[in-house]
Amino acid sequence: MLAINHAQALPVNLQTGDVVFVRVRARPFREISIATESWTHHVGIVIGESDGETLIAESAFPLSRITTLRAFIARSEGGRVAVGRLRACLTDAQKERIAAAARRRIGIWYDTGFNMHSTRQFCSRFVHEVLRDATGVRVGEVETFAALLARQPGAALGFWRLWHFGRIPWRRETVTPASLLNSSELEVFFESGEDGVARPMIHAPHEAVQ
């Protein structure tokens, strides 16, 4: 087992289009984990590198932005992180389209209502739509709040009512980080535990080239 060193970011090579999952500390995101029965509740996508640093595009509060992989992982509770890659090998043209699609979405306000059809963004929608628009591959399941919360009796409905000003938007469509992580289109090739220690995983589905 290998402890993650934030100075080196990750002990694996990443490429444009890789999807990086973390766990942040804010209360609303913890409730997302409960509702989806998943440790992760934030996600970003690799869009290349600059000055030796891997770059991550993400929808974050208050605006979507580009940050370094090092800074992205440093925000994760306990250093926990996982990385997935599309099973289909990406062409150079597709990688360029991924980076371009992500950059077009930079500077958009964060959507605290997690609505797939709003003019704002949230993290899993951001990654889902970047990959869809750039490659045609749909990573993650678009579903209603009703379907999502019906699967998890332990979800705090009182919290979600308060969060949505008294009324849960049951018919609203959303997409979650957990559904991206569990997508059949994505192969997870790196994951660390709650202690930030990397666990042995399968090899990347194809060669990692920046």
Buried (B, 14 or more C-beta within 10 A) or exposed (E): EEEBEBEEBBEBEBBBBBBBBBBBEEEBBBBBBBBBEBBBBBBBBBBBBEEEBBBBBBBBBEEBBBBBBBEBBBBBBBBBBBBBBBEBEBEEEBBBBBBEBBBEBBEBBBBBBBBBEBEBBBBBBBBBBBBBBBBEBBBBBBBBBEBBBEEEEEBBEEBBEEBBEEEBBEEBBBBBBBBBBBBEBBBBBBBBBEEBBBEEBEEBBBEBEE
